[in-house]
Amino acid sequence: MKRITHIISIVLFMAILFGFSVAFVALPDKTYSENENRNLQTFPEITWDRLMDGSFSSDINVYFADQFPLRDLFVSAKALSELTLLKGENDGVLLGEKDTLAVRTFSMFKDRLTRTDGMDLYYKETVQKQLGILNNYAANCTVPVHAVIPPRVLDMAADSFRYPSDISVSLLGELDIVSPDVLVPVADMLKGKYTSGEYVYYRTDHHWTTLGAYYAYCEIMKSFGMESSIISKEKFEVEVVSEEFYGTTWSKGGFRFVDPDTMEFWSLGNEKDFVTTIGDRSFEGFYDRSYLDKKDKYSAFISGTNDVTLVQSVLEEERPVLLLPKDSFANSLVPFLAQHFDLVLVNMANRMTDISSYIQTYSADRVLIVWNMENLVTSGNLGNIK
């Protein structure tokens, strides 16, 4: 009987192993994960140079991880096992109070040839260099330049996690390098709002909520010297457009038991007075509601991140032009800033950093750089502005 049990165990193990092997080979490669909102690694190119420098080995490891059958199921199982062991995190994602999720480890940027994966420290000199370049650019630009650097969830909600906050405090302190005439101070304000219980950041995503974006808009207008033009919160009609928003942090961490976020659109009822243009495509107002039926619901704000997006009034009136070299945090600022400016949004995450040329092309009157803290430490793009 014991021999039969061993044979059955071996057969089952071999069957599972064989089944996964066949599935891995038979199933077509996926190029995009809607659940994680990112491109997946396809089979990497094999060349002698890539074999010698190790890049093929690195990419093939990512390929196997990305294309593994039932990958999402195994990620969730691993997350539960990590919690059972009282680790409080999985795959570099922390689980905090009120089921708040925050990415802890990042691929930190040092220079064009050097990145360090799985790192919760940051390269101090690299961050300081980029912020210094921002200062110099703003001092010599032909139009006023301001910058918003939203904190990471890990920085803004540090007290929610059983994790030392020293690194976050140090990183936020680096912002003191930036001239107060340039930096729009949002970090301390958002931390205060969060601590008092306001819903300013999503629990399952790295972005601020519409309420958080509104508070940032108020600080931006103050920095512009336009405080008297701020539209009060009470004038907006708040529409709950989804109670089933699961963000990218939720996807990465695998904590499937965490409840979804709520997403809101704020409206003054005048969306018909604006048009959003992306290449040859245009739509009325600021929202692309087709994304509300998808996993990537945050892209409902101005139809996601594109290379160049124009948001303009259709009324016959002269309005100042605001250029926004930005990442996706700027998308939910649009419904507020568009009430005062015609907007030109440029995807700086795609290395579109020649700000001066965009100022000239679009006759911009003012520049607002929106570049969140995660991008500051994981990308050198801010240091490439000119």
ROSETOR-895362 format. One record per residue (C-alpha): residue number from 1; residue in one letter; chain; y, z, x. Coordinates in Angstrom, 3 decimals. Layout:
BEGIN
REC   pos   code   unit          y          z          x
REC   NUM      a      A          Y          Z          X
...
//
This chain:
BEGIN
REC   pos   code   unit          y          z          x
REC     1      m      A      0.000      0.000      0.000
REC     2      k      A      2.381      0.902      2.807
REC     3      r      A      1.679     -2.437      4.486
REC     4      i      A      2.436     -4.296      1.232
REC     5      t      A      5.729     -2.391      0.857
REC     6      h      A      6.751     -3.406      4.373
REC     7      i      A      5.864     -7.028      3.698
REC     8      i      A      7.878     -7.046      0.455
REC     9      s      A     10.890     -5.518      2.244
REC    10      i      A     10.700     -8.125      5.004
REC    11      v      A     10.363    -10.972      2.498
REC    12      l      A     13.337     -9.730      0.464
REC    13      f      A     15.448     -9.324      3.589
REC    14      m      A     14.545    -12.815      4.808
REC    15      a      A     15.181    -14.267      1.343
REC    16      i      A     18.659    -12.718      1.192
REC    17      l      A     19.439    -13.851      4.728
REC    18      f      A     18.154    -17.351      4.023
REC    19      g      A     20.015    -17.495      0.706
REC    20      f      A     23.344    -16.605      2.292
REC    21      s      A     22.726    -19.095      5.101
REC    22      v      A     22.009    -21.895      2.638
REC    23      a      A     25.015    -20.955      0.512
REC    24      f      A     27.276    -20.902      3.550
REC    25      v      A     26.193    -24.410      4.551
REC    26      a      A     25.914    -25.892      1.048
REC    27      l      A     29.113    -24.613     -0.487
REC    28      p      A     32.245    -26.626      0.334
REC    29      d      A     34.930    -24.911      2.404
REC    30      k      A     37.777    -23.416      0.443
REC    31      t      A     41.246    -24.231      1.745
REC    32      y      A     43.223    -21.685     -0.282
REC    33      s      A     42.615    -18.237     -1.732
REC    34      e      A     44.566    -17.685     -4.933
REC    35      n      A     43.440    -14.066     -4.901
REC    36      e      A     44.991    -13.463     -1.458
REC    37      n      A     47.765    -16.059     -1.835
REC    38      r      A     47.107    -17.598      1.564
REC    39      n      A     45.499    -20.588      3.250
REC    40      l      A     41.950    -20.078      4.477
REC    41      q      A     40.627    -21.098      7.864
REC    42      t      A     38.649    -24.340      7.717
REC    43      f      A     36.229    -25.416     10.431
REC    44      p      A     38.317    -25.550     13.626
REC    45      e      A     38.647    -28.585     15.857
REC    46      i      A     36.358    -28.540     18.892
REC    47      t      A     37.980    -29.661     22.136
REC    48      w      A     37.356    -28.777     25.755
REC    49      d      A     40.780    -27.099     26.086
REC    50      r      A     40.229    -24.996     22.947
REC    51      l      A     36.808    -23.934     24.199
REC    52      m      A     38.224    -22.926     27.564
REC    53      d      A     41.279    -21.002     26.340
REC    54      g      A     39.300    -19.115     23.688
REC    55      s      A     41.231    -20.428     20.692
REC    56      f      A     38.120    -22.076     19.238
REC    57      s      A     36.167    -18.809     19.425
REC    58      s      A     39.019    -16.965     17.722
REC    59      d      A     39.340    -19.550     14.948
REC    60      i      A     35.600    -19.803     14.339
REC    61      n      A     35.412    -16.032     13.816
REC    62      v      A     38.179    -16.268     11.222
REC    63      y      A     36.414    -19.271      9.676
REC    64      f      A     33.177    -17.316      9.151
REC    65      a      A     35.097    -14.382      7.660
REC    66      d      A     37.163    -16.568      5.314
REC    67      q      A     34.303    -18.770      4.101
REC    68      f      A     31.620    -16.078      3.728
REC    69      p      A     29.913    -16.297      0.293
REC    70      l      A     30.935    -13.559     -2.176
REC    71      r      A     33.617    -12.456      0.248
REC    72      d      A     35.774    -10.725     -2.390
REC    73      l      A     32.805     -8.699     -3.629
REC    74      f      A     31.996     -7.433     -0.136
REC    75      v      A     35.651     -6.579      0.559
REC    76      s      A     35.699     -4.413     -2.589
REC    77      a      A     32.420     -2.732     -1.643
REC    78      k      A     33.766     -1.952      1.820
REC    79      a      A     36.935     -0.451      0.333
REC    80      l      A     34.907      1.924     -1.838
REC    81      s      A     32.768      2.947      1.119
REC    82      e      A     35.869      3.671      3.217
REC    83      l      A     37.254      5.914      0.467
REC    84      t      A     33.913      7.702      0.204
REC    85      l      A     34.243      8.502      3.897
REC    86      l      A     37.741      9.912      3.159
REC    87      k      A     39.479      7.374      5.405
REC    88      g      A     42.225      6.607      2.875
REC    89      e      A     42.538      2.977      3.922
REC    90      n      A     40.636     -0.289      4.191
REC    91      d      A     41.309     -3.427      6.215
REC    92      g      A     44.613     -1.994      7.424
REC    93      v      A     45.824     -1.131      3.889
REC    94      l      A     46.680      2.461      2.996
REC    95      l      A     46.034      3.968     -0.438
REC    96      g      A     48.736      6.480     -1.321
REC    97      e      A     50.051      8.549     -4.204
REC    98      k      A     50.145      6.946     -7.654
REC    99      d      A     47.792      4.263     -6.274
REC   100      t      A     50.556      2.801     -4.111
REC   101      l      A     49.260      0.371     -1.490
REC   102      a      A     50.889     -0.400      1.846
REC   103      v      A     49.897     -2.575      4.768
REC   104      r      A     49.597     -0.425      7.917
REC   105      t      A     48.534     -2.898     10.599
REC   106      f      A     50.150     -6.210     11.433
REC   107      s      A     49.915     -9.056     13.917
REC   108      m      A     52.904     -8.040     16.029
REC   109      f      A     55.036    -10.684     17.734
REC   110      k      A     56.063    -10.236     21.349
REC   111      d      A     56.847    -13.785     22.400
REC   112      r      A     55.722    -17.339     21.758
REC   113      l      A     52.435    -16.789     23.584
REC   114      t      A     51.746    -13.134     22.816
REC   115      r      A     50.665    -11.519     19.563
REC   116      t      A     48.710     -8.316     19.101
REC   117      d      A     46.493     -8.109     16.019
REC   118      g      A     45.785     -4.929     14.082
REC   119      m      A     48.801     -3.076     15.462
REC   120      d      A     50.899     -0.388     13.778
REC   121      l      A     53.371     -0.077     16.659
REC   122      y      A     56.036     -2.715     17.316
REC   123      y      A     57.560     -4.365     20.352
REC   124      k      A     60.859     -2.532     20.699
REC   125      e      A     62.492     -5.016     23.082
REC   126      t      A     61.535     -7.961     20.890
REC   127      v      A     63.052     -6.382     17.785
REC   128      q      A     66.210     -5.382     19.629
REC   129      k      A     66.584     -8.867     21.095
REC   130      q      A     66.391    -10.510     17.671
REC   131      l      A     68.893     -8.105     16.145
REC   132      g      A     71.232     -8.704     19.096
REC   133      i      A     71.036    -12.463     18.498
REC   134      l      A     71.898    -11.842     14.834
REC   135      n      A     74.960     -9.863     15.913
REC   136      n      A     76.109    -12.563     18.310
REC   137      y      A     75.627    -15.330     15.784
REC   138      a      A     77.578    -13.475     13.107
REC   139      a      A     80.422    -12.743     15.530
REC   140      n      A     80.826    -16.422     16.410
REC   141      c      A     80.051    -18.125     13.103
REC   142      t      A     82.765    -20.085     11.306
REC   143      v      A     82.052    -18.312      7.981
REC   144      p      A     81.234    -14.674      7.127
REC   145      v      A     77.614    -13.703      7.851
REC   146      h      A     75.741    -10.778      6.303
REC   147      a      A     72.088     -9.766      6.559
REC   148      v      A     69.711     -7.876      4.294
REC   149      i      A     66.589     -6.504      5.999
REC   150      p      A     64.395     -4.967      3.268
REC   151      p      A     62.025     -2.259      4.507
REC   152      r      A     58.268     -2.547      4.320
REC   153      v      A     56.487     -0.429      1.698
REC   154      l      A     55.179      1.638      4.619
REC   155      d      A     58.777      2.391      5.666
REC   156      m      A     60.300      2.839      2.234
REC   157      a      A     57.512      4.942      0.668
REC   158      a      A     56.312      6.760      3.800
REC   159      d      A     55.994     10.108      2.005
REC   160      s      A     53.406      8.611     -0.356
REC   161      f      A     50.819      8.210      2.382
REC   162      r      A     48.817     10.555      4.583
REC   163      y      A     50.059      8.727      7.626
REC   164      p      A     52.667      9.669     10.265
REC   165      s      A     56.098      8.221      9.545
REC   166      d      A     57.397      8.372     13.148
REC   167      i      A     56.998      4.636     13.753
REC   168      s      A     58.711      3.726     10.487
REC   169      v      A     61.618      6.048     11.214
REC   170      s      A     61.965      4.562     14.711
REC   171      l      A     61.803      0.991     13.395
REC   172      l      A     64.433      1.582     10.734
REC   173      g      A     66.592      3.190     13.412
REC   174      e      A     66.654     -0.113     15.301
REC   175      l      A     68.880     -1.502     12.539
REC   176      d      A     71.728      0.543     13.976
REC   177      i      A     72.052     -2.268     16.532
REC   178      v      A     73.419     -4.549     13.829
REC   179      s      A     77.142     -4.376     13.197
REC   180      p      A     78.005     -2.530      9.950
REC   181      d      A     80.150     -5.559      9.068
REC   182      v      A     76.960     -7.650      9.097
REC   183      l      A     74.137     -5.403      7.883
REC   184      v      A     73.870     -4.738      4.148
REC   185      p      A     72.553     -1.152      4.024
REC   186      v      A     69.610     -1.176      1.607
REC   187      a      A     66.868      0.829      3.354
REC   188      d      A     68.145      4.369      2.767
REC   189      m      A     69.283      3.472     -0.729
REC   190      l      A     65.869      2.096     -1.698
REC   191      k      A     64.067      5.070     -0.141
REC   192      g      A     66.250      7.392     -2.192
REC   193      k      A     65.590      5.468     -5.406
REC   194      y      A     61.854      5.438     -4.724
REC   195      t      A     61.746      9.155     -3.942
REC   196      s      A     63.541      9.914     -7.208
REC   197      g      A     60.821      8.046     -9.093
REC   198      e      A     62.445      4.675     -9.746
REC   199      y      A     60.224      1.589     -9.788
REC   200      v      A     61.942     -0.325     -6.965
REC   201      y      A     58.854     -1.683     -5.147
REC   202      y      A     55.592     -2.963     -6.569
REC   203      r      A     52.552     -0.748     -5.967
REC   204      t      A     50.190     -3.663     -5.251
REC   205      d      A     52.552     -6.031     -3.433
REC   206      h      A     54.994     -5.996     -0.509
REC   207      h      A     58.051     -7.158     -2.514
REC   208      w      A     60.707     -5.182     -4.300
REC   209      t      A     60.656     -5.227     -8.101
REC   210      t      A     63.396     -6.827    -10.173
REC   211      l      A     65.019     -3.392    -10.401
REC   212      g      A     64.873     -3.081     -6.611
REC   213      a      A     66.390     -6.552     -6.273
REC   214      y      A     69.208     -5.553     -8.643
REC   215      y      A     70.070     -2.516     -6.523
REC   216      a      A     70.059     -4.728     -3.414
REC   217      y      A     72.372     -7.178     -5.211
REC   218      c      A     74.825     -4.348     -5.846
REC   219      e      A     74.875     -3.446     -2.138
REC   220      i      A     75.329     -7.110     -1.204
REC   221      m      A     78.328     -7.469     -3.470
REC   222      k      A     79.870     -4.333     -1.967
REC   223      s      A     79.389     -5.750      1.526
REC   224      f      A     81.074     -8.979      0.378
REC   225      g      A     84.076     -6.957     -0.801
REC   226      m      A     83.272     -7.968     -4.398
REC   227      e      A     82.317     -4.581     -5.841
REC   228      s      A     84.544     -5.093     -8.883
REC   229      s      A     82.516     -8.206     -9.795
REC   230      i      A     79.156     -6.426     -9.959
REC   231      i      A     77.480     -6.980    -13.317
REC   232      s      A     76.372     -3.648    -14.762
REC   233      k      A     72.691     -3.061    -15.361
REC   234      e      A     73.257     -2.456    -19.063
REC   235      k      A     74.428     -6.040    -19.632
REC   236      f      A     71.019     -7.512    -18.751
REC   237      e      A     68.243     -8.020    -21.245
REC   238      v      A     64.961     -6.948    -19.636
REC   239      e      A     61.879     -8.994    -20.520
REC   240      v      A     58.449     -7.752    -19.467
REC   241      v      A     56.731    -11.025    -18.584
REC   242      s      A     53.485     -9.601    -17.193
REC   243      e      A     51.611     -6.329    -17.126
REC   244      e      A     48.832     -7.912    -15.058
REC   245      f      A     50.476     -8.560    -11.696
REC   246      y      A     48.201     -7.933     -8.721
REC   247      g      A     50.002     -8.546     -5.434
REC   248      t      A     48.879     -9.610     -1.985
REC   249      t      A     48.403     -6.034     -0.734
REC   250      w      A     45.944     -5.383     -3.550
REC   251      s      A     44.030     -8.505     -2.564
REC   252      k      A     43.921     -7.545      1.115
REC   253      g      A     42.929     -3.915      0.591
REC   254      g      A     40.094     -4.506     -1.858
REC   255      f      A     40.945     -1.456     -3.996
REC   256      r      A     39.984     -3.169     -7.247
REC   257      f      A     40.289      0.017     -9.315
REC   258      v      A     44.072      0.151     -8.771
REC   259      d      A     45.972     -0.788    -11.931
REC   260      p      A     48.218     -3.868    -11.956
REC   261      d      A     51.992     -3.904    -11.673
REC   262      t      A     54.509     -4.830    -14.343
REC   263      m      A     56.827     -7.775    -13.716
REC   264      e      A     60.228     -8.205    -15.376
REC   265      f      A     62.787    -10.965    -15.793
REC   266      w      A     66.395     -9.867    -16.245
REC   267      s      A     68.653    -12.149    -18.250
REC   268      l      A     72.253    -12.462    -19.375
REC   269      g      A     71.214    -15.171    -21.839
REC   270      n      A     72.976    -17.922    -19.886
REC   271      e      A     70.037    -19.520    -18.012
REC   272      k      A     70.863    -22.879    -19.627
REC   273      d      A     74.064    -22.914    -17.573
REC   274      f      A     72.086    -23.174    -14.315
REC   275      v      A     69.701    -25.652    -12.743
REC   276      t      A     67.228    -25.026     -9.933
REC   277      t      A     66.448    -28.077     -7.785
REC   278      i      A     63.548    -28.387     -5.345
REC   279      g      A     63.348    -31.846     -3.807
REC   280      d      A     63.069    -34.339     -6.670
REC   281      r      A     62.167    -31.652     -9.211
REC   282      s      A     64.594    -29.624    -11.321
REC   283      f      A     64.299    -27.049    -14.081
REC   284      e      A     66.671    -25.015    -16.204
REC   285      g      A     67.506    -21.478    -15.148
REC   286      f      A     65.822    -19.385    -12.460
REC   287      y      A     62.224    -18.973    -13.597
REC   288      d      A     59.130    -21.159    -13.390
REC   289      r      A     56.968    -19.540    -16.064
REC   290      s      A     53.926    -21.649    -15.200
REC   291      y      A     53.194    -19.125    -12.433
REC   292      l      A     52.782    -16.326    -14.963
REC   293      d      A     49.330    -17.746    -15.744
REC   294      k      A     48.351    -17.612    -12.066
REC   295      k      A     47.519    -14.895     -9.566
REC   296      d      A     50.740    -15.561     -7.615
REC   297      k      A     53.052    -14.392    -10.378
REC   298      y      A     55.900    -13.517     -7.993
REC   299      s      A     56.411    -17.252     -7.448
REC   300      a      A     57.730    -17.450    -11.002
REC   301      f      A     61.056    -16.566     -9.378
REC   302      i      A     62.594    -19.999     -8.532
REC   303      s      A     59.103    -21.552     -8.309
REC   304      g      A     58.213    -19.738     -5.105
REC   305      t      A     59.258    -20.372     -1.530
REC   306      n      A     60.126    -23.971     -0.653
REC   307      d      A     61.929    -25.471      2.320
REC   308      v      A     65.248    -25.980      0.502
REC   309      t      A     66.078    -24.781     -3.012
REC   310      l      A     69.416    -25.343     -4.755
REC   311      v      A     70.549    -23.138     -7.628
REC   312      q      A     73.787    -24.395     -9.185
REC   313      s      A     75.933    -23.982    -12.251
REC   314      v      A     76.056    -27.001    -14.566
REC   315      l      A     79.466    -25.960    -15.890
REC   316      e      A     82.491    -27.836    -14.608
REC   317      e      A     83.897    -25.148    -12.376
REC   318      e      A     84.513    -24.690     -8.683
REC   319      r      A     82.310    -21.959     -7.247
REC   320      p      A     81.815    -20.709     -3.687
REC   321      v      A     78.597    -21.777     -1.956
REC   322      l      A     76.328    -19.065     -0.555
REC   323      l      A     73.760    -20.126      2.050
REC   324      l      A     70.636    -17.962      2.153
REC   325      p      A     68.364    -18.415      5.193
REC   326      k      A     65.565    -16.278      3.838
REC   327      d      A     62.019    -15.210      3.118
REC   328      s      A     60.511    -14.571     -0.314
REC   329      f      A     62.441    -11.323     -0.909
REC   330      a      A     65.480    -13.489     -1.709
REC   331      n      A     63.720    -15.204     -4.616
REC   332      s      A     64.182    -12.314     -7.041
REC   333      l      A     67.827    -11.894     -5.956
REC   334      v      A     68.675    -15.347     -7.309
REC   335      p      A     69.271    -14.435    -10.993
REC   336      f      A     71.924    -11.957     -9.866
REC   337      l      A     73.666    -13.832     -7.041
REC   338      a      A     73.731    -17.098     -9.013
REC   339      q      A     76.151    -15.491    -11.448
REC   340      h      A     78.788    -15.620     -8.686
REC   341      f      A     77.762    -18.407     -6.275
REC   342      d      A     76.098    -21.771     -6.054
REC   343      l      A     73.084    -21.028     -3.872
REC   344      v      A     71.380    -22.926     -1.063
REC   345      l      A     68.107    -21.209     -0.124
REC   346      v      A     66.524    -22.250      3.171
REC   347      n      A     63.009    -21.156      4.134
REC   348      m      A     63.548    -19.471      7.479
REC   349      a      A     59.858    -18.505      7.513
REC   350      n      A     59.180    -22.200      8.177
REC   351      r      A     61.319    -22.012     11.353
REC   352      m      A     64.316    -23.564      9.588
REC   353      t      A     66.761    -21.549     11.672
REC   354      d      A     69.592    -23.997     12.442
REC   355      i      A     71.976    -22.150     10.153
REC   356      s      A     75.112    -23.862     11.473
REC   357      s      A     73.832    -27.287     10.472
REC   358      y      A     73.118    -26.072      6.930
REC   359      i      A     76.597    -24.555      6.701
REC   360      q      A     78.037    -27.958      7.524
REC   361      t      A     75.646    -29.968      5.337
REC   362      y      A     76.211    -27.893      2.209
REC   363      s      A     79.830    -26.792      2.895
REC   364      a      A     78.776    -23.159      2.652
REC   365      d      A     81.498    -20.532      2.330
REC   366      r      A     79.333    -17.560      3.263
REC   367      v      A     75.888    -16.803      4.740
REC   368      l      A     73.466    -14.124      3.585
REC   369      i      A     70.307    -13.785      5.697
REC   370      v      A     67.438    -12.115      3.808
REC   371      w      A     64.665    -11.289      6.279
REC   372      n      A     62.345     -8.383      5.573
REC   373      m      A     61.205     -5.846      8.144
REC   374      e      A     57.645     -7.165      8.263
REC   375      n      A     58.893    -10.610      9.295
REC   376      l      A     61.180     -9.005     11.860
REC   377      v      A     58.225     -7.493     13.726
REC   378      t      A     55.623    -10.232     13.131
REC   379      s      A     57.765    -13.345     13.674
REC   380      g      A     60.416    -14.339     16.194
REC   381      n      A     62.279    -16.603     13.795
REC   382      l      A     65.353    -14.393     13.498
REC   383      g      A     65.797    -14.759     17.238
REC   384      n      A     65.960    -18.545     16.851
REC   385      i      A     69.017    -18.730     14.601
REC   386      k      A     71.857    -20.869     15.869
//
